[in-house]
Amino acid sequence: MFKFLIQRTIAGALVLLGVIVVIFLLLNIIPVNAEQLSVGQNTDEATLLATKKKLRLNYSPTERLWFYISDLSPLSIQSHTDPEAPLSLMSGDYHYKTLVRGTNKSFVLKQAYFGRSFQSDKPVLQILSKKILPTAILACTAMTLASFLGIVLGLFSALNYGKTIDRLLVSISVVGISIPSYFSALLLAIIFGYYLSNYTHLNITGPLVDISDIGEYFINWKNLILPTIALGIRPVAIILQLTRNSMLDVLSADYIRTATAKGLSKKVVILKHALRNALNPVVTSITGWFASLIAGAFFVEYIFDFKGLGHETVNALTMFDFPVVMGAVLLIAFVFVLVNILVDILYTLLDPRIRIDA
């Protein structure tokens, strides 16, 4: 287990490094006067130069990429004597513990630093930490709903193979897979949030954390309903088909016929023997889709004005606030890497034949 975790952690770190390089290079292709965006149009030349130095824009793209990777790394060699050093420990943005101290530089263990927003000059991690919770709640709710409905409907479809209800469920799932989340979000917002709002009492837009007329913050759970449905339609359809097809394969296996011949009840054969073995590809899909839902929530959140991580990222991209965009992309990539590791571990719990230490 330990060897497996070390191997996957190294592989995950390499994936994150590749994401950093690719996204950094893509964003630096866009010609943007970042220092002007940060301080505004009406400012003096001295302020522009100071801001450019603060944002490290006086360095080449290759140097800025190296500084950014060093900022993110938990282990780093950093200067503590030069106040103008790009990675100076004299900066209040760094929270660190010195491991080996030298005369001019130290080898330190530190918190990952994502930079500061071009627009607000706030730390990126501070901005994103306030937005990740609504997105996580939305993704978890949508995935829970999709998993439950997909497995139940897929099992029901497999047990009624060839019947009218089976063909109907398969047809509906094909339609569900074909509809993009942003399109279903628009339809749900218009139909249930606007035309039928007098009956559904749902808002066409609104954040999860809302503010009352007297200025108090509260969680408005009804604003979670439509984004959850919009985000969950496609995974429901995919999980339904995966469960159905996997169950059909398992039900035709020899050990299922043997269990039935021994006199076990149909309920025991299906739930204890067939369904458990059929869930392996379904679990892969569920965990994979959970990470995808966080990324897919971007446009859904923007349509419903949900004000989560996706909404913040889209706004940052339209305002050319690249540090915030970089931070959001890295968070999503980290979730993908973590989920993939958890999938491999979960596989061993569902199927004892699989050994991760092999």
C-alpha distance (Angstrom), angle and dihedral (degrees) to the residues before:
residue distance angle dihedral
M1 . . .
F2 3.82 . .
K3 3.81 92.5 .
F4 3.80 90.2 48.6
L5 3.80 92.6 51.3
I6 3.80 91.7 49.1
Q7 3.81 91.9 50.2
R8 3.79 93.6 47.6
T9 3.80 92.5 44.9
I10 3.81 90.8 54.1
A11 3.80 90.9 46.2
G12 3.81 90.4 48.5
A13 3.80 91.7 49.6
L14 3.82 89.8 52.9
V15 3.80 90.1 50.4
L16 3.80 90.9 51.4
L17 3.81 89.9 47.8
G18 3.80 89.7 53.4
V19 3.81 90.7 49.4
I20 3.81 90.8 50.7
V21 3.81 92.9 51.2
V22 3.80 95.5 45.3
I23 3.81 96.8 45.4
F24 3.80 93.1 42.4
L25 3.80 92.0 52.5
L26 3.81 93.1 45.1
L27 3.80 92.8 51.1
N28 3.80 92.3 46.4
I29 3.81 90.9 55.4
I30 3.83 88.5 68.5
P31 3.83 109.7 87.1
V32 3.81 103.2 -128.2
N33 3.80 128.8 158.2
A34 3.81 94.0 -137.4
E35 3.79 96.4 176.4
Q36 3.81 90.1 53.8
L37 3.79 90.5 50.3
S38 3.79 90.6 50.1
V39 3.82 99.0 51.9
G40 3.81 101.3 24.3
Q41 3.76 133.7 -116.2
N42 3.80 100.0 -73.6
T43 3.79 104.1 64.1
D44 3.78 138.7 113.1
E45 3.78 127.1 -101.4
A46 3.81 94.3 -111.0
T47 3.80 91.7 57.1
L48 3.79 90.5 48.1
L49 3.79 91.6 52.5
A50 3.80 92.4 47.1
T51 3.81 91.2 49.2
K52 3.80 91.3 47.2
K53 3.80 89.5 53.4
K54 3.80 92.0 46.5
L55 3.81 91.2 52.2
R56 3.84 90.7 45.3
L57 3.79 90.8 -121.0
N58 3.82 90.0 137.1
Y59 3.81 87.9 72.2
S60 3.78 128.6 78.2
P61 3.85 119.1 -97.3
T62 3.82 90.3 -107.4
E63 3.81 91.7 54.3
R64 3.80 92.1 45.9
L65 3.80 89.7 51.1
W66 3.80 90.6 52.5
F67 3.82 91.1 48.2
Y68 3.81 90.5 49.3
I69 3.83 93.1 50.7
S70 3.81 89.7 47.5
D71 3.81 90.2 50.5
L72 3.79 91.0 53.2
S73 3.79 95.9 44.2
P74 3.82 114.6 96.6
L75 3.82 88.6 -143.9
S76 3.78 119.2 52.7
I77 3.80 145.1 154.6
Q78 3.78 105.9 -126.4
S79 3.77 139.4 176.6
H80 3.79 121.5 -115.8
T81 3.80 99.8 174.5
D82 3.80 105.3 52.1
P83 3.82 111.1 70.4
E84 3.80 90.3 -165.5
A85 3.79 95.4 54.0
P86 3.82 111.5 119.6
L87 3.80 90.8 -131.0
S88 3.78 98.2 36.9
L89 3.78 117.6 156.6
M90 3.79 87.1 -144.1
S91 3.78 87.6 78.4
G92 3.79 115.2 101.5
D93 3.81 90.0 -138.7
Y94 3.80 92.6 76.0
H95 3.78 124.2 81.7
Y96 3.77 106.9 -172.4
K97 3.79 147.7 154.2
T98 3.79 117.9 -141.0
L99 3.79 113.1 -126.8
V100 3.81 99.5 174.2
R101 3.79 119.6 12.0
G102 3.79 122.0 -154.5
T103 3.79 134.0 179.8
N104 3.80 96.8 -95.0
K105 3.78 103.7 5.1
S106 3.78 138.9 32.1
F107 3.78 135.9 -154.3
V108 3.79 103.9 -128.2
L109 3.78 143.7 -177.9
K110 3.78 107.8 -138.3
Q111 3.75 147.0 165.4
A112 3.80 115.8 -93.5
Y113 3.79 110.5 -97.2
F114 3.82 117.7 -151.8
G115 3.78 97.6 -174.4
R116 3.78 129.6 -118.2
S117 3.78 131.7 -64.3
F118 3.80 116.0 -100.0
Q119 3.81 89.9 -141.8
S120 3.81 106.2 42.2
D121 3.85 101.0 17.0
K122 3.82 87.8 -132.9
P123 3.82 120.8 136.1
V124 3.80 109.5 -88.9
L125 3.80 92.7 -133.1
Q126 3.79 90.0 55.1
I127 3.81 90.9 52.4
L128 3.80 95.4 46.7
S129 3.81 95.3 42.8
K130 3.80 89.2 63.9
K131 3.81 91.6 51.2
I132 3.80 103.2 41.8
L133 3.83 96.5 74.1
P134 3.86 97.2 62.5
T135 3.81 89.7 46.5
A136 3.82 92.2 47.8
I137 3.82 90.8 49.7
L138 3.80 90.6 48.6
A139 3.81 93.2 48.4
C140 3.83 93.7 45.4
T141 3.80 92.6 47.7
A142 3.80 93.3 47.3
M143 3.82 92.3 46.1
T144 3.82 93.3 47.4
L145 3.79 91.3 50.5
A146 3.81 92.3 44.6
S147 3.81 93.4 47.6
F148 3.78 94.6 49.7
L149 3.80 96.0 45.1
G150 3.81 94.0 39.6
I151 3.82 95.3 51.5
V152 3.81 94.8 42.3
L153 3.81 94.4 46.6
G154 3.82 92.4 42.0
L155 3.81 91.3 51.6
F156 3.80 90.9 46.9
S157 3.80 90.8 48.9
A158 3.83 92.8 49.7
L159 3.81 92.4 49.4
N160 3.81 89.0 52.0
Y161 3.80 95.7 44.2
G162 3.79 114.0 171.3
K163 3.80 94.6 10.3
T164 3.78 126.2 118.1
I165 3.81 93.4 -101.4
D166 3.81 90.2 53.1
R167 3.80 93.1 52.3
L168 3.82 90.6 45.1
L169 3.82 93.4 52.1
V170 3.81 91.8 47.2
S171 3.81 90.8 50.4
I172 3.80 91.8 49.1
S173 3.81 90.9 48.8
V174 3.81 91.2 52.8
V175 3.80 89.4 53.9
G176 3.81 90.4 47.0
I177 3.80 92.3 52.4
S178 3.81 91.1 49.0
I179 3.81 96.0 54.3
P180 3.84 115.0 86.1
S181 3.79 115.2 -133.7
Y182 3.79 94.2 -119.5
F183 3.83 91.0 53.7
S184 3.80 93.6 49.7
A185 3.82 88.0 46.2
L186 3.80 90.7 56.4
L187 3.82 92.1 48.0
L188 3.80 93.3 48.0
A189 3.79 92.6 46.4
I190 3.81 93.3 50.4
I191 3.83 97.5 41.3
F192 3.81 103.6 37.4
G193 3.80 100.8 21.0
Y194 3.81 97.3 44.1
Y195 3.81 117.8 14.4
L196 3.81 96.5 33.5
S197 3.80 97.3 29.5
N198 3.82 91.6 114.8
Y199 3.81 88.5 62.3
T200 3.80 101.8 32.8
H201 3.83 95.9 37.0
L202 3.80 87.7 -146.8
N203 3.79 125.2 141.4
I204 3.77 121.2 -122.9
T205 3.83 88.1 -136.8
G206 3.77 136.1 6.1
P207 3.82 142.9 129.9
L208 3.79 126.5 -105.2
V209 3.80 91.4 -123.4
D210 3.80 103.6 51.5
I211 3.77 133.7 176.7
S212 3.81 124.2 -126.0
D213 3.80 127.8 -135.4
I214 3.81 89.7 -96.6
G215 3.80 92.7 52.3
E216 3.80 99.5 -101.6
Y217 3.81 121.3 137.9
F218 3.80 119.1 -127.4
I219 3.81 138.9 163.8
N220 3.80 110.5 -102.9
W221 3.81 100.5 -158.0
K222 3.82 95.2 -177.3
N223 3.81 89.2 66.3
L224 3.81 86.2 64.4
I225 3.82 95.2 60.7
L226 3.81 103.3 74.7
P227 3.84 96.5 39.6
T228 3.82 89.2 49.2
I229 3.80 92.4 52.9
A230 3.80 92.9 44.3
L231 3.79 92.0 49.6
G232 3.81 94.6 42.7
I233 3.82 101.2 50.3
R234 3.82 97.0 84.8
P235 3.83 97.4 43.7
V236 3.82 89.9 47.9
A237 3.79 89.8 55.7
I238 3.82 93.8 46.0
I239 3.82 94.8 45.4
L240 3.82 89.7 47.8
Q241 3.80 92.2 55.8
L242 3.81 93.8 42.3
T243 3.80 92.4 50.0
R244 3.80 92.0 46.4
N245 3.81 95.0 48.9
S246 3.79 94.0 42.5
M247 3.80 92.1 48.8
L248 3.80 91.4 50.4
D249 3.81 90.2 53.1
V250 3.80 93.1 47.7
L251 3.82 94.6 45.1
S252 3.80 89.6 57.8
A253 3.83 92.9 52.0
D254 3.81 121.5 112.6
Y255 3.80 96.2 -119.4
I256 3.81 90.6 57.1
R257 3.80 90.8 53.8
T258 3.82 88.8 47.0
A259 3.80 91.9 51.3
T260 3.79 90.2 49.5
A261 3.81 91.9 47.9
K262 3.82 90.1 53.6
G263 3.78 88.7 63.2
L264 3.81 100.2 -105.1
S265 3.78 114.0 156.1
K266 3.78 118.9 -101.8
K267 3.80 90.3 -116.4
V268 3.83 92.6 55.2
V269 3.81 92.8 45.3
I270 3.80 92.8 50.5
L271 3.80 100.8 40.7
K272 3.80 102.0 32.9
H273 3.80 102.5 33.9
A274 3.81 111.3 17.1
L275 3.80 104.3 34.7
R276 3.81 95.9 45.8
N277 3.80 92.6 54.0
A278 3.78 92.0 41.7
L279 3.80 92.1 56.4
N280 3.83 96.8 72.3
P281 3.83 97.1 88.0
V282 3.81 89.5 35.6
V283 3.80 91.8 56.2
T284 3.79 89.8 51.1
S285 3.77 89.9 52.3
I286 3.81 93.8 46.0
T287 3.79 95.3 50.1
G288 3.78 92.3 42.4
W289 3.77 91.8 49.4
F290 3.80 91.5 49.2
A291 3.79 90.1 63.6
S292 3.80 90.3 42.2
L293 3.79 91.6 51.7
I294 3.79 91.3 60.5
A295 3.80 88.8 54.7
G296 3.82 92.1 40.1
A297 3.79 90.5 51.9
F298 3.81 90.7 72.8
F299 3.80 97.9 86.2
V300 3.80 94.4 30.2
E301 3.81 89.4 56.1
Y302 3.78 91.0 47.3
I303 3.81 92.5 51.5
F304 3.81 92.8 49.3
D305 3.83 93.7 37.1
F306 3.81 86.5 -124.7
K307 3.83 93.4 160.8
G308 3.77 97.8 -141.6
L309 3.79 132.4 127.4
G310 3.80 92.7 -65.5
H311 3.80 93.7 50.2
E312 3.81 90.8 48.7
T313 3.82 92.6 48.5
V314 3.79 95.0 49.8
N315 3.81 90.2 49.3
A316 3.80 90.5 48.4
L317 3.80 91.3 50.6
T318 3.80 92.6 51.0
M319 3.82 89.3 49.5
F320 3.85 92.7 45.9
D321 3.81 89.7 -119.2
F322 3.80 92.6 155.6
P323 3.84 99.9 174.5
V324 3.81 89.8 60.5
V325 3.82 91.4 46.7
M326 3.81 90.8 49.4
G327 3.79 91.7 49.4
A328 3.80 93.3 49.4
V329 3.82 93.1 48.4
L330 3.81 90.9 49.7
L331 3.81 91.6 50.7
I332 3.80 90.4 52.7
A333 3.82 91.2 46.9
F334 3.80 90.2 49.9
V335 3.82 90.3 52.7
F336 3.82 90.3 51.3
V337 3.81 91.7 51.6
L338 3.81 93.0 46.3
V339 3.80 93.0 47.5
N340 3.81 92.2 50.8
I341 3.81 90.5 54.4
L342 3.81 91.3 48.4
V343 3.83 90.4 49.8
D344 3.81 91.3 57.6
I345 3.79 91.3 49.6
L346 3.80 92.2 46.0
Y347 3.80 90.1 51.8
T348 3.79 90.4 64.3
L349 3.80 90.7 54.2
L350 3.81 92.8 51.8
D351 3.80 96.7 40.4
P352 3.84 116.8 31.7
R353 3.82 89.4 -167.8
I354 3.79 89.4 73.2
R355 3.80 116.0 82.0
I356 3.80 120.3 -173.0
D357 3.79 92.5 -162.0
A358 3.80 92.7 60.1
